[in-house]
């Protein structure tokens, strides 16, 4: 029996019904062309997806490397600026952040040096304690006044100090 160009054969010799469909040769060529073109599209799609994944993965690896460098104190790290516009924009932002961190750290170190110079040359004794009353800094005048060595007293609680 032929229906819509397909030849159908029904078999009732076995238990139940069975249907076999035979295709004309021209239909087989259409099916083969569909399978081949579908395979080509699949290969192209997979290649594109892997390329995008590889580029994204490289960006994340570079970002991770840069973050670890900054976290470990390497403020001289510069994020490489190459690739597409988004990556270059990200690299510029990352590098601006690193430069600001370097600048802020230099400013803090400068202020710390000034404060240290003032404390070292003061004739008055100065003892600095944190919020938990632990001594964090003592200048030479305070050491002489209390007859202490700085390494012995740092991290003491302020109440441990006794008058002579």
BADOMI-833956 format. One record per residue (C-alpha): residue number from 1; residue in three letters; x negated, y negated, z. Coordinates in steps of 0.001 Angstrom, whole numbers, always signed. Each point is the difference from the previous one (the first is absolute). Layout:
<recs>
@tormi = NUM	kolse = ALA	c1 = X	c2 = Y	c3 = Z
...
</recs>
This chain:
<recs>
@tormi = 1	kolse = UNK	c1 = +0	c2 = +0	c3 = +0
@tormi = 2	kolse = UNK	c1 = -1346	c2 = -3469	c3 = -891
@tormi = 3	kolse = UNK	c1 = +929	c2 = -3056	c3 = +2033
@tormi = 4	kolse = UNK	c1 = -1593	c2 = -3442	c3 = -576
@tormi = 5	kolse = UNK	c1 = -2853	c2 = +1532	c3 = -1989
@tormi = 6	kolse = UNK	c1 = -909	c2 = +2501	c3 = +2734
@tormi = 7	kolse = UNK	c1 = +524	c2 = +3701	c3 = -383
@tormi = 8	kolse = UNK	c1 = +1513	c2 = +1615	c3 = +3068
@tormi = 9	kolse = UNK	c1 = +219	c2 = +3694	c3 = +769
@tormi = 10	kolse = UNK	c1 = +1928	c2 = +1358	c3 = +2900
@tormi = 11	kolse = UNK	c1 = -911	c2 = +3370	c3 = +1460
@tormi = 12	kolse = UNK	c1 = +2516	c2 = +2002	c3 = +2009
@tormi = 13	kolse = UNK	c1 = -2006	c2 = +3251	c3 = +61
@tormi = 14	kolse = UNK	c1 = -1596	c2 = -873	c3 = +3321
@tormi = 15	kolse = UNK	c1 = +1592	c2 = -710	c3 = +3326
@tormi = 16	kolse = UNK	c1 = +1672	c2 = -3413	c3 = -327
@tormi = 17	kolse = UNK	c1 = -393	c2 = -2426	c3 = -2867
@tormi = 18	kolse = UNK	c1 = -3225	c2 = -1219	c3 = -1620
@tormi = 19	kolse = UNK	c1 = -525	c2 = -2720	c3 = -2541
@tormi = 20	kolse = UNK	c1 = -3025	c2 = -391	c3 = -2274
@tormi = 21	kolse = UNK	c1 = -474	c2 = -3152	c3 = -2009
@tormi = 22	kolse = UNK	c1 = -2141	c2 = +37	c3 = -3136
@tormi = 23	kolse = UNK	c1 = -1204	c2 = -3242	c3 = -1480
@tormi = 24	kolse = UNK	c1 = -515	c2 = -736	c3 = -3628
@tormi = 25	kolse = UNK	c1 = -3677	c2 = -706	c3 = -906
@tormi = 26	kolse = UNK	c1 = +650	c2 = -3719	c3 = -491
@tormi = 27	kolse = UNK	c1 = +1394	c2 = -172	c3 = +3556
@tormi = 28	kolse = UNK	c1 = -3142	c2 = +1709	c3 = +1317
@tormi = 29	kolse = UNK	c1 = -2106	c2 = -2741	c3 = -1611
@tormi = 30	kolse = UNK	c1 = +2088	c2 = -2661	c3 = +1741
@tormi = 31	kolse = UNK	c1 = -428	c2 = +1758	c3 = +3332
@tormi = 32	kolse = UNK	c1 = -3748	c2 = +386	c3 = -576
@tormi = 33	kolse = UNK	c1 = -311	c2 = -3685	c3 = -938
@tormi = 34	kolse = UNK	c1 = +1920	c2 = -956	c3 = +3148
@tormi = 35	kolse = UNK	c1 = -2262	c2 = +2144	c3 = +2182
@tormi = 36	kolse = UNK	c1 = -3179	c2 = -1379	c3 = -1614
@tormi = 37	kolse = UNK	c1 = +1116	c2 = -3635	c3 = +226
@tormi = 38	kolse = UNK	c1 = +1145	c2 = +518	c3 = +3597
@tormi = 39	kolse = UNK	c1 = -3389	c2 = +1517	c3 = +854
@tormi = 40	kolse = UNK	c1 = -1821	c2 = -2933	c3 = -1604
@tormi = 41	kolse = UNK	c1 = +2135	c2 = -2492	c3 = +1930
@tormi = 42	kolse = UNK	c1 = -655	c2 = +1940	c3 = +3223
@tormi = 43	kolse = UNK	c1 = -3775	c2 = -17	c3 = -596
@tormi = 44	kolse = UNK	c1 = -16	c2 = -3740	c3 = -765
@tormi = 45	kolse = UNK	c1 = +2111	c2 = -722	c3 = +3098
@tormi = 46	kolse = UNK	c1 = -2263	c2 = +2089	c3 = +2234
@tormi = 47	kolse = UNK	c1 = -3105	c2 = -1688	c3 = -1417
@tormi = 48	kolse = UNK	c1 = +1493	c2 = -3442	c3 = +660
@tormi = 49	kolse = UNK	c1 = +1070	c2 = +990	c3 = +3530
@tormi = 50	kolse = UNK	c1 = -3458	c2 = +1387	c3 = +819
@tormi = 51	kolse = UNK	c1 = -1666	c2 = -3164	c3 = -1329
@tormi = 52	kolse = UNK	c1 = +2199	c2 = -2234	c3 = +2155
@tormi = 53	kolse = UNK	c1 = -531	c2 = +2285	c3 = +3002
@tormi = 54	kolse = UNK	c1 = -3776	c2 = -51	c3 = -511
@tormi = 55	kolse = UNK	c1 = -107	c2 = -3817	c3 = -163
@tormi = 56	kolse = UNK	c1 = +2208	c2 = -338	c3 = +3077
@tormi = 57	kolse = UNK	c1 = -2092	c2 = +2556	c3 = +1840
@tormi = 58	kolse = UNK	c1 = -3216	c2 = -1895	c3 = -861
@tormi = 59	kolse = UNK	c1 = +1526	c2 = -3261	c3 = +1264
@tormi = 60	kolse = UNK	c1 = +987	c2 = +1651	c3 = +3282
@tormi = 61	kolse = UNK	c1 = -3463	c2 = +1554	c3 = +378
@tormi = 62	kolse = UNK	c1 = -1650	c2 = -3394	c3 = -554
@tormi = 63	kolse = UNK	c1 = +2401	c2 = -1668	c3 = +2435
@tormi = 64	kolse = UNK	c1 = -687	c2 = +2687	c3 = +2597
@tormi = 65	kolse = UNK	c1 = -3765	c2 = -400	c3 = -462
@tormi = 66	kolse = UNK	c1 = +266	c2 = -3780	c3 = +378
@tormi = 67	kolse = UNK	c1 = +2210	c2 = +258	c3 = +3064
@tormi = 68	kolse = UNK	c1 = -2397	c2 = +2426	c3 = +1658
@tormi = 69	kolse = UNK	c1 = -2942	c2 = -2267	c3 = -837
@tormi = 70	kolse = UNK	c1 = +1702	c2 = -2999	c3 = +1634
@tormi = 71	kolse = UNK	c1 = +1149	c2 = +2065	c3 = +2976
@tormi = 72	kolse = UNK	c1 = -3546	c2 = +1239	c3 = +597
@tormi = 73	kolse = UNK	c1 = -1302	c2 = -3569	c3 = +32
@tormi = 74	kolse = UNK	c1 = -1340	c2 = -287	c3 = -3548
@tormi = 75	kolse = UNK	c1 = +1472	c2 = -3420	c3 = -744
@tormi = 76	kolse = UNK	c1 = -2241	c2 = -365	c3 = -3067
@tormi = 77	kolse = UNK	c1 = +2048	c2 = +2595	c3 = -1914
@tormi = 78	kolse = UNK	c1 = +1481	c2 = -1369	c3 = -3226
@tormi = 79	kolse = UNK	c1 = +2914	c2 = +1828	c3 = -1617
@tormi = 80	kolse = UNK	c1 = -855	c2 = +682	c3 = -3673
@tormi = 81	kolse = UNK	c1 = +2127	c2 = -2196	c3 = -2289
@tormi = 82	kolse = UNK	c1 = +607	c2 = +1984	c3 = -3181
@tormi = 83	kolse = UNK	c1 = +2966	c2 = +1543	c3 = -1751
@tormi = 84	kolse = UNK	c1 = +3460	c2 = -1416	c3 = -507
@tormi = 85	kolse = UNK	c1 = +1281	c2 = -3346	c3 = +1282
@tormi = 86	kolse = UNK	c1 = +1619	c2 = +1461	c3 = +3139
@tormi = 87	kolse = UNK	c1 = -3242	c2 = +1686	c3 = +1031
@tormi = 88	kolse = UNK	c1 = -2015	c2 = -3186	c3 = -615
@tormi = 89	kolse = UNK	c1 = +2509	c2 = -2030	c3 = +2021
@tormi = 90	kolse = UNK	c1 = -210	c2 = +2521	c3 = +2829
@tormi = 91	kolse = UNK	c1 = -3809	c2 = -62	c3 = -131
@tormi = 92	kolse = UNK	c1 = -46	c2 = -3817	c3 = +187
@tormi = 93	kolse = UNK	c1 = +2350	c2 = +8	c3 = +3006
@tormi = 94	kolse = UNK	c1 = -2030	c2 = +2691	c3 = +1753
@tormi = 95	kolse = UNK	c1 = -3253	c2 = -1881	c3 = -606
@tormi = 96	kolse = UNK	c1 = +1499	c2 = -3302	c3 = +1225
@tormi = 97	kolse = UNK	c1 = +1078	c2 = +1794	c3 = +3184
@tormi = 98	kolse = UNK	c1 = -3529	c2 = +1402	c3 = +482
@tormi = 99	kolse = UNK	c1 = -1540	c2 = -3464	c3 = -543
@tormi = 100	kolse = UNK	c1 = +2361	c2 = -1537	c3 = +2556
@tormi = 101	kolse = UNK	c1 = -882	c2 = +2717	c3 = +2484
@tormi = 102	kolse = UNK	c1 = -3718	c2 = -698	c3 = -550
@tormi = 103	kolse = UNK	c1 = +574	c2 = -3727	c3 = +439
@tormi = 104	kolse = UNK	c1 = +2062	c2 = +491	c3 = +3170
@tormi = 105	kolse = UNK	c1 = -2616	c2 = +2335	c3 = +1437
@tormi = 106	kolse = UNK	c1 = -2781	c2 = -2518	c3 = -733
@tormi = 107	kolse = UNK	c1 = +2049	c2 = -2738	c3 = +1699
@tormi = 108	kolse = UNK	c1 = +588	c2 = +2189	c3 = +3052
@tormi = 109	kolse = UNK	c1 = -3675	c2 = +938	c3 = +223
@tormi = 110	kolse = UNK	c1 = -961	c2 = -3667	c3 = -268
@tormi = 111	kolse = UNK	c1 = +2373	c2 = -972	c3 = +2816
@tormi = 112	kolse = UNK	c1 = -1231	c2 = +2917	c3 = +2097
@tormi = 113	kolse = UNK	c1 = -3605	c2 = -1101	c3 = -500
@tormi = 114	kolse = UNK	c1 = +861	c2 = -3545	c3 = +1073
@tormi = 115	kolse = UNK	c1 = +1830	c2 = +1242	c3 = +3083
@tormi = 116	kolse = UNK	c1 = -2842	c2 = +2351	c3 = +846
@tormi = 117	kolse = UNK	c1 = -2554	c2 = -2831	c3 = -314
@tormi = 118	kolse = UNK	c1 = +2081	c2 = -2219	c3 = +2299
@tormi = 119	kolse = UNK	c1 = +424	c2 = +2752	c3 = +2593
@tormi = 120	kolse = UNK	c1 = -3682	c2 = +942	c3 = -57
@tormi = 121	kolse = UNK	c1 = -1179	c2 = -3569	c3 = +585
@tormi = 122	kolse = UNK	c1 = +2578	c2 = -1001	c3 = +2630
@tormi = 123	kolse = UNK	c1 = -1258	c2 = -585	c3 = +3520
@tormi = 124	kolse = UNK	c1 = +3363	c2 = +1008	c3 = +1434
@tormi = 125	kolse = UNK	c1 = +805	c2 = +3660	c3 = +480
@tormi = 126	kolse = UNK	c1 = +2697	c2 = +1299	c3 = -2313
@tormi = 127	kolse = UNK	c1 = +1705	c2 = +3376	c3 = +271
@tormi = 128	kolse = UNK	c1 = +2592	c2 = +962	c3 = -2619
@tormi = 129	kolse = UNK	c1 = +2631	c2 = +2649	c3 = +756
@tormi = 130	kolse = UNK	c1 = +2687	c2 = +1528	c3 = -2203
@tormi = 131	kolse = UNK	c1 = +3715	c2 = +344	c3 = +761
@tormi = 132	kolse = UNK	c1 = -675	c2 = +3078	c3 = +2155
@tormi = 133	kolse = UNK	c1 = -2525	c2 = -1933	c3 = +2126
@tormi = 134	kolse = UNK	c1 = -2935	c2 = +1898	c3 = -1537
@tormi = 135	kolse = UNK	c1 = -3146	c2 = -2067	c3 = -353
@tormi = 136	kolse = UNK	c1 = -902	c2 = -310	c3 = -3672
@tormi = 137	kolse = UNK	c1 = -2738	c2 = -2647	c3 = +97
@tormi = 138	kolse = UNK	c1 = -2295	c2 = -1572	c3 = +2545
@tormi = 139	kolse = UNK	c1 = -2514	c2 = -2749	c3 = -720
@tormi = 140	kolse = UNK	c1 = -3559	c2 = -165	c3 = +1445
@tormi = 141	kolse = UNK	c1 = +920	c2 = -2661	c3 = +2573
@tormi = 142	kolse = UNK	c1 = +2745	c2 = +2246	c3 = +1418
@tormi = 143	kolse = UNK	c1 = -2398	c2 = +2946	c3 = +28
@tormi = 144	kolse = UNK	c1 = -2489	c2 = -1993	c3 = +2071
@tormi = 145	kolse = UNK	c1 = +2737	c2 = -1318	c3 = +2260
@tormi = 146	kolse = UNK	c1 = +1312	c2 = +3478	c3 = +714
@tormi = 147	kolse = UNK	c1 = -3394	c2 = +1740	c3 = -325
@tormi = 148	kolse = UNK	c1 = +1353	c2 = +2421	c3 = -2569
@tormi = 149	kolse = UNK	c1 = -1169	c2 = +1557	c3 = -3226
@tormi = 150	kolse = UNK	c1 = +2467	c2 = -455	c3 = -2874
@tormi = 151	kolse = UNK	c1 = +90	c2 = +3675	c3 = -959
@tormi = 152	kolse = UNK	c1 = +860	c2 = +938	c3 = +3577
@tormi = 153	kolse = UNK	c1 = +3006	c2 = -2282	c3 = +235
@tormi = 154	kolse = UNK	c1 = +1653	c2 = +85	c3 = -3426
@tormi = 155	kolse = UNK	c1 = +3288	c2 = +1981	c3 = +187
@tormi = 156	kolse = UNK	c1 = +247	c2 = -446	c3 = +3770
@tormi = 157	kolse = UNK	c1 = +3234	c2 = -1277	c3 = +1372
@tormi = 158	kolse = UNK	c1 = -367	c2 = -3561	c3 = +1217
@tormi = 159	kolse = UNK	c1 = +1096	c2 = +951	c3 = +3543
@tormi = 160	kolse = UNK	c1 = -3126	c2 = +2215	c3 = +395
@tormi = 161	kolse = UNK	c1 = -2156	c2 = -3096	c3 = +123
@tormi = 162	kolse = UNK	c1 = -861	c2 = -1009	c3 = +3530
@tormi = 163	kolse = UNK	c1 = -1616	c2 = -3110	c3 = +1301
@tormi = 164	kolse = UNK	c1 = -3491	c2 = +188	c3 = +1422
</recs>
